[in-house]
């Protein structure tokens, strides 16, 4: 990845949290997910093996979602560069 792509990816990762906080739909989905997780943990707090298994599953799913988002961003940037819409961002392996 060239310096311009790396700089853009770093900036996006740094500012993503603020962008999410400014998105009403993201806030709504996040609040719903948090409420469901809290309800699950309250209901199953005595079942430690289940809680640990669910935590492991969530970690794996969140890692996968993060990776997919990053790859989609890079693909979009590469498509823009290929169309000369973002010439300085041209990817050079």
N, C-alpha and C positions, 0 to 999 in steps of 0.2 A: 504494500500500500504506500502511495506517495505521501509526502508531508501535508499536502492540502487535504487529502481525505482523512488522514490521521487527526489533523487539527479539527476538522469538522465533526468527526465522530467523538472526539474528546469533549468538544463544546456541547454537543447534543446530550451526551451522558451527564455532563455537569449540570445542565439546565433542564433536564427532563422532569425532575421533581417539581420545579416551579411551573412548567408548562402543564403538568397534570393537575396541579392544585388550581390552576386557572380554568380548567375544563369542568363545567358543571356535571356532565354525564360521567366523567371519570370519578368525580367525588361521590356521585350517587352509587355507582357500581362498587367503589371501594368501601363505602359505608355498609352496604348490603353484605359484601364479602366478610368484612370484619365482624358484623353482627352474627352471621352464620358460624364463623369460626369460634367466636366466644360462646355461642350456644352449644356447639359441639363439645368444646372443652369443658363447659360446665356439666353437661350431661354425662360425659365419659371420663371425668377427671380421675376416677379410681381405677380405670383400666389403662394402666401405664403402657403395656405392650401395644394396644390399639393406638393410643396417642402418639407413641414413637413411630409406629408404622405410617400413620397419617402424616406426621411431620416429614418423614423421609419422602413420602409420595409428593407432598406439596413442594419440597425442595427441588425434586427432580422436575416437576412440571414447571416451576418458576424458572429454573435454569434453562429448560427447553424454550420457553416463551421468550426469555431475554435473548437467547441465541438467535431464534427465528427473527425477532425484531431487528437485531443488528445486521443479520444477513440481508433482510429485506431492504434496510436502509442502504447498505453498500451496493446492492443490486440496482436500486433506484438511482444512486449516484453514478454508477457505471453506465446505466442506460442513458442518463443525461449527457455524460461525457461522450458516449458513442454517437449521440445525435448532435454533437458540438454545441449543446445548450449549456454545458458547464465545462468548457475546454480546460481551464486550469485544474479541474478535478480529475482529469484523465488518470485512470488507474494503470499502474505499470508494475506487474508482479516482480 
